Amino acid sequence: MHQISDMDLKKALKKHFGFDQFRGLQEQVIKSILSGKNTMAIMPTGGGKSLTYQLPALIQPGVAIVVSPLIALMKNQVDAIRGISEERGIAHVLNSLLNKTETRQVKEDILSGKTKLLYMAPESLNKPENLDFLRDANVSFIAVDEAHCISEWGHDFRPEYRNLRKIINYINPQMPVMALTATATPKTQDDILKNLEIEDANVFKDSFNRPNLFYENSSNNAPDNRALYTP
């Protein structure tokens, strides 16, 4: 749990990202995870989901693990976070593409406290050597991005995601869990909460009817599965 005043939270937002105000439900989601509560956020693409785990990771002790299914997305976010800091080690990706020297540097940066955000695919997170290392590290919380991949009812079901609760229990069963997605039917939402065993989570669902977005129906024409694009 990390206590911070509203004023200091706004100062941190300005310092790290250059914004004067939060958007939509960002502030509420951030306060929830900072208070140590399990948290679920359903926010449209372009709604600033990534900031809801990046900012709390940057302002509290330890390293936050961000689970993501896409290598390109992880790399883009790491590059963006490094771009706002003088410390290159502030964010890392840990995967099998790294050589031994690079892997050792990542782990050294984590143990020294330099790294605030560690991006990993569920497959990498499931490796015993990584689990044993992270169990001994100071992990602040775990953020599960694209959380609909957990659900067999989701359009991007990915079996590896369904092992995340066991992984969390091994690393630290007490650490807060954040689940984030841009698309979740009520059935998918329930499946995410049950599979991660965070039925007690604070759930935030932002409005998808935003003036700067337009919609394109997916093949199944389900409203909650619509892809959103920023023109």
Stockholm file with secondary structure:
# STOCKHOLM 1.0

chainA/1-231         MHQISDMDLKKALKKHFGFDQFRGLQEQVIKSILSGKNTMAIMPTGGGKSLTYQLPALIQPGVAIVVSPLIALMKNQVDAIRGISEERGIAHVLNSLLNKTETRQVKEDILSGKTKLLYMAPESLNKPENLDFLRDANVSFIAVDEAHCISEWGHDFRPEYRNLRKIINYINPQMPVMALTATATPKTQDDILKNLEIEDANVFKDSFNRPNLFYENSSNNAPDNRALYTP
#=GR chainA/1-231 SS CCCCCHHHHHHHHHHHHCCSSCCTTHHHHHHHHHTTCCEEEECCTTSCHHHHHHHHHHHSSSEEEEECSCHHHHHHHHHHHHHTCSCGGGEEECSTTSCHHHHHHHHHHHHHTCCSEEEECHHHHTSHHHHHHHHTSCEEEEEETTGGGGCTTSTTCCGGGGGHHHHHHHHCTTSCEEEEESCCCHHHHHHHHHHTTCTTCEEEECCSCCTTCEEECCTTCCGGGCEEECC
#=GC SS_cons         CCCCCHHHHHHHHHHHHCCSSCCTTHHHHHHHHHTTCCEEEECCTTSCHHHHHHHHHHHSSSEEEEECSCHHHHHHHHHHHHHTCSCGGGEEECSTTSCHHHHHHHHHHHHHTCCSEEEECHHHHTSHHHHHHHHTSCEEEEEETTGGGGCTTSTTCCGGGGGHHHHHHHHCTTSCEEEEESCCCHHHHHHHHHHTTCTTCEEEECCSCCTTCEEECCTTCCGGGCEEECC
//
